[in-house]
Amino acid sequence: MVQGRSNKEIGNKLDLSEKTIKHHLTNILQKLRVRNRVEAALLASNGLAQRPMAS
C-alpha cells in the first residue's frame, strides 16, 4: 500500500483476492484511525510508534 499498489496488485502478489485485500485494508485503516490510503502511508512514513492504536 505504501508503495502505491492497488488492491488487485497486492492481491496478486499475496495470492489473495482483491476483495480480501480490500477487507483487510479497511480494517487496517480503521485501526490506524485514518480515512484513506494516503493518510496511512503518511503515518507509516512518520513512524507508527508515535501514535496510540485504537482497540
C-alpha positions, 0 to 999 in steps of 0.5 A, a space after each residue: 500500500 505504501 508503495 502505491 499498489 492497488 488492491 488487485 496488485 497486492 492481491 496478486 502478489 499475496 495470492 489473495 483476492 482483491 476483495 480480501 485485500 480490500 477487507 483487510 485494508 479497511 480494517 487496517 485503516 480503521 485501526 490506524 484511525 485514518 480515512 484513506 490510503 494516503 493518510 496511512 502511508 503518511 503515518 507509516 512514513 512518520 513512524 507508527 510508534 508515535 501514535 496510540 492504536 485504537 482497540 
